[in-house]
């Protein structure tokens, strides 16, 4: 019996190592691919190629910042180490970036989570959703997608997303956003579309006016511990 347990653990560790290695693999020739519908089978096949994937004609909850303010008077959100009264958005330009509490408490979590279903398998776990609010002009610092699945969608307004292939990692280190555009694939993201950013790809985005952005991340069982610790 102990031999079977040991064999199972060895195979499990080998599988986890393989999945973690696959997480760091990327497509050197990666280009933005587009689909006109969220067909789960087609999306699953496309994701294997590790291209950024822009899927159109998805049903995104229709809501504006002003509507959210009316529905949640007096709501206070934590942004980094600050507590912000959401009503402040009525009077001045400001931003709240990737708030977990906004996503969980503002009332649209279940509808937004449905957007990820065509992209996932039974192996996905550690599912995290975030909402960002922007009023005025904002440019978001470059990030690297580190999870198996990383989705971006605009709930209200529009955003310009810039995607950078990991092969340019050394060239872009320390550069500002305007300079980074030289290496970027540009995607205009509006309600009704959702963008899948492959693992290891870099991205940043710009938005102007009133914009609500949705971020979604998930791992698979084989990479969960690795992503949790790094």
Order of alpha helices (4+ residues) and beta strands (2+ residues): alpha-beta-alpha-beta-alpha-beta-beta-beta-alpha-alpha-beta-beta-beta-beta-beta-alpha-alpha-beta-beta-beta-beta-alpha
